[in-house]
Amino acid sequence: MPLSRRGLAPLGAALLAAPALPRRVAAQEDAWPGRPLRAIVAFPAGSGTDTLARFYGDRLGRALGQPVTIENLGGANGAIAARAAARAAPDGTTMFFGTVSTHAANPNLLREPGYDPIEDFAPVSLISINALALLVRADFPARDLQEFVAHARARPGQLNHGVGNAGGIAGAHLLSAATGIRAEQVAYRGTPAAITDLLGGRIQFMVVDLGPAVEHLRAGTLRALAVTTARRIELLPEVPTMQEQGLAGFDFASWNAVWMPARSPAPAIARLNREIVAIGGSAEAKRFMAAMGISSTTSTPEALGAFNRQELARWARIATEAGMAKE
């Protein structure tokens, strides 16, 4: 069930210029927001989602002429923040920076997530597609994927791996299914806490989005053994893919997007989408995200809604095939 750039092709058509707006509608969009905004973020400070939210929050604040307050609500794989965003007043002042975790994985992994990813939210725009990587501490004995698999197979159930979001959960399950390794999963409120334990030796590996790990990779305290996408990434050009190291067809990525509460004003959604698309298409955004190992990717609200439904179905298959029971 790969999420590759080919799978995102339908989004391309959604990036075509929209027809000119009637003057009255354009005036309504330009008048929004007229007051400060808050951005609810699905994961803790220091996470990749938080970093993206702060990048966008700063630039949206400048473009809209209103401050954007970041509100981190970590926990339950993003479900706590998603519940808060779903219940927020649909008055055009709240946006939600969510992920594949909140809008595709949780409904398939949690018995009662406490929100409906489709009915409770108004889609605004996709903002990124995120490669993941298999990370170990610098002193881990394996130097590549084959050596890692051999090491783990020789120690069934003895290695611990950390997960801070659904991308990490699925990436680790897909790796285990493809290689037959068995390791104990340790769940964290967010990726930064898991990386702290990886550095401290309390867990031995992670399959993780790269943003929170960049400084440790540059410092040489962590090492990437493989990336999960079909092609190598700009951030780690020397690190081979899972496919290059023998796992045919392994192609997996996570993603981030922005929503507003359902029934938020249409002019607010349209203006926010317009500004996000402009920011995400800038050379600054592309450089910033490439440095985190991710691809800046925006969309229309309609394209995000359709993509979200596709991802819900894909995660239903992942959960079934990986034997991930609802908690």
Secondary structure, 3 states (H helix, E strand, C coil): CCCCCHHHHHHHHCCCCCCCCCHHHHHHHHHCCCCCEEEEECCCCCCHHHHHHHHHHHHHHHHHCCCEEEEECCCHHHHHHHHHHHHCCCCCCEEEEEEHHHHHHHHHHCCCCCCCCCCCEEEEEEEEEEEEEEEEECCCCCCCHHHHHHHHHCCCCCCEEEECCHHHHHHHHHHHHHHCCCCEEEECCCHHHHHHHHHHCCCCEEEEECHHHHHHHHHCCEEEEEECCCCCCCCCCCCCECHHHCCCCCCCEEEEEEEEECCCCHHHHHHHHHHHHHHHCCHHHHHHHHCCCEEECCCCHHHHHHHHHHHHHHHHHHHHHCCCCCC
